[in-house]
Every structure is written in structure tokens, then in C-alpha cells.
Amino acid sequence: MGLLQHIKKWNIKYASLWEEPDNKKLFDGPYEEFLKLYESFATKLKKAFPKLKVGGPQAIQLTSLEKLAAMCKEKSIPLDFLSCTQYARDPLHFANHMRDVRKVADKYGFKKAEVFLSEWNFCPRDWSNLFAERHVPMSMHHAAFCLASIISLQEVVDMAFFYLWASAGLWGLFSTWQEPYKVYFAFLFYTDFIRKKLKKIPVTLSTLGNGLYHLAGIAKDGKIYMLVSQFRSPAEEFTIELPADYKKCTVKILSEDYPKGEGITQI
């Protein structure tokens, strides 16, 4: 079955071309050749499926995205979304980079184009020796980093894809023996928070911007929920100022022994 048949059969909404075309290991040719390939890809797919969103290309460098956007503007080629791959050791890097991606899309007239972080995770110190830090994905350090990153990405990106969910080992959520790493539970905390469909509210943290990342919202019943990640923060204690006179607080902590000991505390 060809590509067009697959798109129709599975009702595919988005179509992206390639994976890191500015990475010589994944596209062994000049980037200009990829741009020609994208022109053909996007034009033909859009003609066959006008409602299909086409874009890409999961590039590493911002300049690569800019070259693609510039070509699409010059030749009136469809570009419904821009996507990139990023790894970092600072949770704020992803949000800052995606703001730059948004600026690129707007600069070339694609203000309605979505922006995707198509692949993200903690960055190894040495890409030639990935397993030198094989202890990282099973650590609380990694869980705090990933939660801080996704908190920072709120309202900055249309979609973000953590790399990766299922695989065991360095990049996944589970060990080879299918034991969940701490990051798995961090994402559970995040999912539980998002599913409450809260109305966003401002709260003040005493050491905000010093390794603390948070989301806060209020439910229809008046309860306030917060999600806080403490990543590389020197603060052993911090205070939270809520916008109303709340006298009772329940704290659920993702600790080293979670989920055996949930660490639920009444304050």
C-alpha cells in the first residue's frame, strides 16, 4: 500500500518529511537537496489531500528551519507546522528555543503554522558514549528535569514529544525489566494535573526562578492544585502564597521510595 492510500485509510492529520535532515548521520547530502525533496513532498500531498497538514522537518538547527520557511515563502509551498529536535541540560532551553521557532514561522508569514518539539530529553555530556550516564534516566534528577521542562513549555509549543515512551534503557520510561523509572511517575503527576481541567491562576513562590517550576489552577469546587518541580535548586525550603485564605494543604511528594511510600502530608 502506497503513502497516499495509508493517509486515506488511517485518516492521518499530519505529514512530516524526514528526521533531522541537518544531521549528516541521517541525511548524507546537502541540505539544499532536502529542500527540493520537501518541495515535492508538500506540494503533491497538499494537492491530493487539501486538509492534510504538512511540515517538518525535525531539524536540529534553527537556521535549518529558517531556510525551509524562506523557501516555502518564496515558492508558495505549503508549511502548516515547523518541528525540531532538541536535547538540553537546562529545562528552560526548550521553551526558549521554541519561542525562536515561533519567531521564524511568523517572520516568513506562517503565523498560523503550529510549532512542534518533535523530540526532546535530557542531553548526554558525550553523544559518542551515551551509556556513560546510564544512571540518569532512573534518577530523581531526571524526573525533576523532565517535569520542569514540560511545565516551562506550557503555552509555548503546540505539541511536544518526549523521546521516548516505551523503549527500555537509556531513553525510555522503564528499565529492561519493565520497572518504571522516576520520570514515569513524574509524567503521571503531570497527567493527573492536566486532566483536572483547571482554570489557571497566579501564585507566588518565594524562590521562583531559582530552580523551581510550577503550574497552578483552581477547580470548580474551589480547590487549588499545584504542580511543582525543584530542579537544581539550592533552596531547602520555599513558601507558596495562594490568592485566597486557604488553611489546609495536602502535599504529595514524588520521593525516592515512591510509589511504595507516597509521601502524602497534611499541612
N, C-alpha and C positions, 0 to 999 in steps of 0.2 A: 504494500500500500504506500503510495507516494505522500509527500508532505501535505499537499492540498487536501487529499482525502482524509488524512489524520485531523487536520484543522476542522473540517466539517463534521466528522464523526464525533470528535470529543468536545466540540463547541469551545475550542481554545480561544481565550480572550486576548492573550499577549503573545507576541512572537519576537524573539531576540536572536541576533546573529552572533555567534562565536562566543568565546570565553577568553578574556584578556588578550586581545589581538595586538596589544603593545608589549606583550611578553614573548620574547624570541623562542622560548621553550614551547609555546602554544600556537604561535603563528610565525613560521620561519620565512618571513618575507617582508618587504617594505610595507609600512602602514598604508601607503597610498593604494596598494593592491587590495587591502581590506576595504578601503573606502569605496573602491569600484565594485567590490563584491556586495557591500551593503546597499549601494545604489540599485543594483539589480534585484536584490532580495526584497527591499522595502517597496520598490515600485511595482513589482509583479504581485507580491502578496496583497498589497493595498488595492490593486485593481481587481483581484479575484475576490477579496473579502474586505469591502469598504469599512466595515465596522471593527475589523481586527486592529488592535493597537500594535504598531511595530516600533522597534527601537533597539537600544543596546548601548555599548557593546561589552559591558562588564570590564571596562578599561581600568588600568591602574592609575595612569597619569591624567591629571586634569587637562593637560594640553591635548591629549588624545581625544577627549570628549569635545574640546573646543574645535578641533579640526573636523570632527564629524558634524557638529552643529553648523559650522561655517559652510561646509559643502552642501548640507541639506537646505540651508537658506539660499545659497547661490543657485542651486539647480532645482529648487522647489520639490525636494524629496521628502516623503513623509518621515516625521520623527515625533512619535507620541510619548516617548519616555527616554530618559538618559539614565544609564545604570553604571555602577562602578564597583570595583573590588578594593577593599581596604582592610589592613591589619594594623593594630596600634598597641601601644602600651599605656596610653593616656585615654581614658574614657571620653574626654571632650573632643578628641581628634575627629571622631566620626561625624559628630554634629557640625563641627567647623568645616569639614570637608564637604559635607552635603549642602551646606549653605553656599559654598563656592560653586557646586554643581548647579544649584538653582540659579545662581547669577549667570552662569554660562548659558543655560536654557533661555533665560529672559533676554540676555544680550543679543541673541540671534533671532529673537522674535517668537520663540516657542514657549510663551508664557503659560499655555495650558498643558504643556508637557509635564508628565509626572517624573519624579526623581526617585530612583531605587538604589539602595545599598544592597547590591546583589550577593555580596559575600563579605562577612566580617567575623573577626575573632581576635583573640589576644595574639600579639606578634612575637614570634620567636626571636631571640637575640641573633641566632645564626641559622639562616634558611638552609644552609648546606648540612646542618646537623640538627634536624628537627627534634630528635629524641633526647637531646641534651637537657631539655626542660620538660621531660615527660611527666614530671611530678605536678606541673602547673594545672592541667585540666581537672585534677581530682582535689584541688585545694580550695579553701575558703577564699583565698586571694583571687582566684579566677572567678568564683561565683560573684564576689563583690564587684569585680571589674565589669563583668557582663551585665549585671543588673544596673550598675552606674551608667554604662554605655547606652542601654536601651531607654533608661529614664531620660538621658540627655537628648535622645533622638526624637522625643515627642514633639509633634508639630513641625518637625524639620524635614522629615522624609515621608514619602507616600507608602513605601514598603521597605522593610529591611529583612534580610535573610541570613540568619546565623549559620555559620559553617562549622559543623553540620550536626543534624539531629541524631541520626540513627547509628552512625559508624562507631565501633568500639576503638579505643586507643586514644591517640593524641588529640583529635579534633572533635570527638563525639561527646555525648551526654552520659555514656555508660562505659564501664570497663569491659575488658574482654570477657569477663564472667557475668556480664549484664548487670553489674551493680551500678546504681546511679551515682554519678559524681555530684558534688555540691551544687554545681551550676544547674543541674536538672531541677533541684528544689528551688533555686533562685527564680527560675522561669515559672515554676508553679506558683510562687508567691506573686509574681508579676501578673500571671494569667488570672488568678483569683481576684486581684485588684481591678484589672481591666473589665472583667465580666460583671462587676457590680454596677457599671454604667453610671459612675458618679459625676456630679457637677463639680468641675474644677474650682478649687478655692485657693487663695494665697495663704501661706503660713510662713512664719519666720523661725529659722533655725539659728541658734546662737553662733555657730561656726560655719554658716553657709559659705560655700566656695572654698572651703578648706578640707577637701576630701569627702564632703557629704553631698549626696544627691538625693532628691526626694520628689515624690508626687503626692498630692493631697486632693481629696474630694469629699463631698458630702452626699449622703444618700437621702432618699425621700423621707425616711423616718427620722432624719436629723443627725444620724450617727456620722462621725467624721472618720475617714480611713486615710492612713498614710503609708507610703512605701518608702523606706529609707535605705540607702546603701552607703556604707562607710568604707571607702577605698583609699588606702594610704593616708588616712587622716591621723594627725598626731593627737587629736582630741580624745581623751579617755571618757569624757562626759560631754554632753551637749543638752541644751534645753530647747523646747519647742513651744512657741507662743501661738495658741489657737485663737481664731477670731470670735470665740464665744466663751461663756463661762462653763466649761466642762470640768466636772470634778472627778471623773472616773476615767481611767485609761487602761486598756488591755494591750500588752506588748507581746508579740510573738517573734521570737528570735531564731534565725537560722544559725545554729551553732554547730560545732564540730560533731556532736553526737546526734544531731537531727537526722532522721525523724524519731529515733528511739526516745530522745528527751526533747519535747517540743519547746521547752523554754518559755512557757506562757506565764506572764507575770501581771498581777493586778497592781496598779498604782493609784 
